[in-house]
Amino acid sequence: MKTKLKKGDTVIVIAGTERGKTGKVLSVHPTESTVIVEKLNLMKRHTKPNQKVRQGGILEREAPLAISNVMYYSSNLQKRVRVGIKVLENGQRVRITKKDQAVIE
């Protein structure tokens, strides 16, 4: 599934147990249609001590969220917005918010 979200974007969860929470996108997986959002959808991972992890125990890490359950969060408008693509006069493609046509860096 093609997505207009990128790493570093601020998103808000629109469905599920984490609904209404915002966070920063850590990674996007377009082939699986998932995103990993910082400090959201945490899962507990039980690990044994090994070469990489000296100390075992229960670690918390982010689990993937479906792309359909998150939307871009506009800090200017303080609300969720849809994202579109606009071609500038010089031929450059930029992402914009559909609500106020603001360019997303």
Backbone as CSV, one residue per row, in Angstrom:
resi,resn,N_x,N_y,N_z,CA_x,CA_y,CA_z,C_x,C_y,C_z
1,MET,0.847,-1.186,0.000,0.000,0.000,0.000,0.888,1.242,0.000
2,LYS,0.602,2.157,-0.887,1.367,3.391,-0.960,0.925,4.319,0.170
3,THR,1.876,4.992,0.767,1.559,5.882,1.878,2.248,7.223,1.698
4,LYS,1.647,8.258,2.258,2.238,9.588,2.191,2.904,9.958,3.512
5,LEU,2.938,9.022,4.455,3.612,9.256,5.729,5.088,8.923,5.594
6,LYS,5.917,9.659,6.323,7.354,9.419,6.295,7.900,9.386,7.717
7,LYS,9.108,8.867,7.841,9.792,8.815,9.129,9.964,10.238,9.657
8,GLY,9.637,10.441,10.924,9.766,11.757,11.538,8.471,12.553,11.577
9,ASP,7.443,12.133,10.839,6.150,12.822,10.860,5.468,12.622,12.211
10,THR,4.687,13.605,12.623,3.857,13.461,13.810,2.493,12.966,13.358
11,VAL,2.033,11.882,13.979,0.749,11.292,13.599,-0.139,11.152,14.824
12,ILE,-1.439,11.026,14.574,-2.407,10.778,15.635,-3.124,9.476,15.302
13,VAL,-3.360,8.668,16.327,-4.043,7.389,16.133,-5.541,7.655,16.105
14,ILE,-6.225,7.149,15.072,-7.658,7.425,14.911,-8.535,6.226,15.238
15,ALA,-7.929,5.056,15.466,-8.718,3.864,15.790,-7.892,2.925,16.647
16,GLY,-8.563,2.148,17.480,-7.884,1.164,18.313,-7.740,1.612,19.749
17,THR,-6.970,0.848,20.514,-6.821,1.126,21.943,-6.024,2.394,22.216
18,GLU,-5.177,2.806,21.287,-4.349,4.005,21.461,-5.000,5.246,20.850
19,ARG,-6.290,5.188,20.560,-6.997,6.268,19.874,-6.819,7.614,20.578
20,GLY,-6.519,8.662,19.790,-6.378,10.010,20.321,-4.966,10.377,20.727
21,LYS,-4.058,9.419,20.769,-2.679,9.692,21.172,-1.839,10.074,19.958
22,THR,-0.874,10.968,20.184,0.012,11.392,19.104,1.423,10.899,19.363
23,GLY,2.183,10.770,18.298,3.569,10.335,18.416,4.313,10.546,17.115
24,LYS,5.612,10.319,17.175,6.491,10.513,16.026,6.712,9.173,15.332
25,VAL,6.658,9.155,14.003,6.850,7.928,13.232,8.329,7.548,13.268
26,LEU,8.620,6.323,13.734,9.990,5.817,13.768,10.344,5.103,12.477
27,SER,9.388,4.354,11.917,9.629,3.672,10.645,8.312,3.381,9.947
28,VAL,8.389,3.290,8.616,7.224,3.004,7.782,7.520,1.739,6.992
29,HIS,6.565,0.810,6.978,6.697,-0.444,6.231,5.562,-0.512,5.208
30,PRO,5.766,0.040,3.992,4.675,0.096,3.018,4.212,-1.267,2.522
31,THR,5.105,-2.248,2.461,4.700,-3.569,1.975,3.752,-4.262,2.944
32,GLU,3.928,-4.009,4.245,3.045,-4.592,5.257,1.930,-3.635,5.665
33,SER,1.940,-2.415,5.129,0.953,-1.373,5.460,0.941,-1.068,6.951
34,THR,2.133,-0.929,7.532,2.241,-0.625,8.956,3.231,0.505,9.204
35,VAL,3.083,1.152,10.352,4.033,2.151,10.828,4.348,1.849,12.284
36,ILE,5.533,2.242,12.713,5.899,2.127,14.123,5.988,3.545,14.668
37,VAL,5.205,3.813,15.718,5.118,5.143,16.297,5.766,5.128,17.672
38,GLU,6.544,6.171,17.949,7.298,6.275,19.192,6.377,6.255,20.417
39,LYS,6.652,5.331,21.340,5.966,5.186,22.626,4.461,4.925,22.509
40,LEU,4.035,4.311,21.399,2.636,3.914,21.235,2.577,2.447,20.859
41,ASN,1.502,1.770,21.261,1.286,0.351,20.974,2.453,-0.490,21.506
42,LEU,2.803,-0.258,22.763,3.933,-0.960,23.376,3.580,-2.410,23.660
43,MET,4.560,-3.288,23.442,4.390,-4.700,23.771,5.554,-5.119,24.649
44,LYS,5.333,-6.147,25.444,6.383,-6.639,26.330,7.065,-7.827,25.672
45,ARG,8.385,-7.791,25.663,9.183,-8.851,25.047,10.014,-9.504,26.144
46,HIS,9.833,-10.801,26.359,10.582,-11.535,27.368,11.857,-12.062,26.722
47,THR,13.010,-11.623,27.233,14.285,-12.016,26.624,15.197,-12.684,27.641
48,LYS,15.987,-13.621,27.128,17.014,-14.256,27.940,18.314,-13.491,27.765
49,PRO,19.207,-13.552,28.739,20.514,-12.912,28.558,21.285,-13.612,27.438
50,ASN,21.948,-12.814,26.576,22.780,-13.373,25.514,23.925,-12.418,25.197
51,GLN,24.614,-12.629,24.081,25.766,-11.797,23.728,25.365,-10.332,23.518
52,LYS,24.254,-10.102,22.831,23.815,-8.731,22.552,23.226,-8.068,23.789
53,VAL,22.296,-8.765,24.436,21.616,-8.223,25.616,22.193,-8.924,26.836
54,ARG,23.059,-8.226,27.543,23.717,-8.825,28.709,22.711,-9.181,29.794
55,GLN,21.743,-8.294,29.978,20.770,-8.511,31.039,19.435,-8.891,30.407
56,GLY,18.892,-10.012,30.783,17.596,-10.451,30.264,16.473,-9.758,31.001
57,GLY,15.268,-10.208,30.767,14.123,-9.648,31.473,13.017,-9.270,30.513
58,ILE,12.135,-8.439,30.993,10.987,-8.018,30.202,11.281,-6.630,29.637
59,LEU,11.372,-6.549,28.309,11.639,-5.282,27.634,10.365,-4.799,26.960
60,GLU,10.138,-3.488,26.980,8.996,-2.917,26.275,9.481,-2.304,24.981
61,ARG,8.792,-2.614,23.878,9.134,-2.008,22.598,7.860,-1.768,21.801
62,GLU,7.976,-0.906,20.790,6.816,-0.528,19.996,6.451,-1.633,19.010
63,ALA,5.164,-1.906,18.910,4.647,-2.850,17.917,4.073,-2.037,16.758
64,PRO,4.016,-2.620,15.568,3.499,-1.873,14.413,1.999,-1.581,14.517
65,LEU,1.605,-0.444,13.964,0.200,-0.047,13.839,-0.164,-0.049,12.359
66,ALA,-1.407,-0.359,12.041,-1.857,-0.305,10.651,-1.860,1.148,10.174
67,ILE,-1.409,1.356,8.941,-1.363,2.710,8.379,-2.759,3.329,8.353
68,SER,-3.778,2.505,8.149,-5.151,3.012,8.080,-5.637,3.549,9.422
69,ASN,-4.949,3.211,10.504,-5.361,3.653,11.842,-4.653,4.916,12.311
70,VAL,-3.803,5.510,11.468,-3.111,6.747,11.843,-3.310,7.798,10.754
71,MET,-3.271,9.075,11.171,-3.345,10.200,10.237,-2.290,11.219,10.620
72,TYR,-1.860,12.001,9.640,-0.891,13.063,9.887,-1.512,14.091,10.834
73,TYR,-0.718,14.573,11.809,-1.187,15.554,12.784,-0.525,16.891,12.479
74,SER,-1.327,17.901,12.158,-0.815,19.231,11.838,-0.636,20.031,13.120
75,SER,0.603,20.465,13.370,0.866,21.256,14.578,0.310,22.672,14.429
76,ASN,0.180,23.166,13.193,-0.386,24.503,12.972,-1.869,24.539,13.309
77,LEU,-2.612,23.545,12.827,-4.060,23.502,13.032,-4.458,22.796,14.324
78,GLN,-3.517,22.061,14.939,-3.782,21.279,16.148,-4.878,20.242,15.916
79,LYS,-4.882,19.621,14.730,-5.850,18.571,14.418,-5.275,17.658,13.349
80,ARG,-5.951,16.528,13.131,-5.510,15.593,12.104,-5.951,16.097,10.734
81,VAL,-5.107,15.864,9.732,-5.410,16.313,8.374,-4.982,15.251,7.370
82,ARG,-5.582,15.314,6.191,-5.164,14.441,5.098,-3.972,15.067,4.387
83,VAL,-3.167,14.223,3.775,-1.954,14.670,3.097,-2.112,14.439,1.604
84,GLY,-1.663,15.425,0.815,-1.697,15.308,-0.638,-0.341,15.648,-1.229
85,ILE,-0.240,15.506,-2.539,0.994,15.819,-3.255,0.705,16.969,-4.211
86,LYS,1.623,17.940,-4.266,1.469,19.063,-5.181,2.767,19.225,-5.959
87,VAL,2.649,19.514,-7.249,3.823,19.746,-8.087,4.012,21.255,-8.215
88,LEU,5.194,21.746,-7.797,5.492,23.172,-7.878,5.859,23.560,-9.311
89,GLU,6.022,24.875,-9.550,6.348,25.377,-10.887,7.666,24.816,-11.414
90,ASN,8.621,24.595,-10.511,9.930,24.076,-10.936,9.928,22.554,-11.122
91,GLY,8.772,21.915,-10.974,8.657,20.475,-11.187,8.870,19.635,-9.942
92,GLN,9.159,20.277,-8.817,9.401,19.553,-7.567,8.074,19.110,-6.954
93,ARG,8.036,17.846,-6.491,6.841,17.313,-5.827,6.988,17.505,-4.321
94,VAL,5.987,18.102,-3.681,6.016,18.317,-2.235,4.724,17.794,-1.623
95,ARG,4.810,17.408,-0.350,3.620,16.986,0.388,2.954,18.217,0.985
96,ILE,1.623,18.254,0.930,0.866,19.372,1.485,-0.268,18.835,2.347
97,THR,-0.758,19.686,3.256,-1.957,19.328,4.015,-3.159,19.768,3.193
98,LYS,-4.163,18.906,3.108,-5.333,19.194,2.273,-6.186,20.323,2.861
99,LYS,-6.144,20.494,4.182,-7.005,21.476,4.849,-6.590,22.914,4.524
100,ASP,-5.287,23.231,4.676,-4.835,24.610,4.484,-3.735,24.752,3.431
101,GLN,-3.463,23.681,2.675,-2.473,23.698,1.589,-1.063,24.061,2.061
102,ALA,-0.753,23.842,3.342,0.580,24.124,3.877,1.547,23.022,3.447
103,VAL,2.774,23.420,3.111,3.791,22.462,2.672,4.379,21.763,3.891
104,ILE,4.511,20.441,3.797,5.115,19.640,4.864,6.580,19.449,4.519
105,GLU,7.470,19.753,5.444,8.906,19.620,5.191,9.291,18.178,5.086
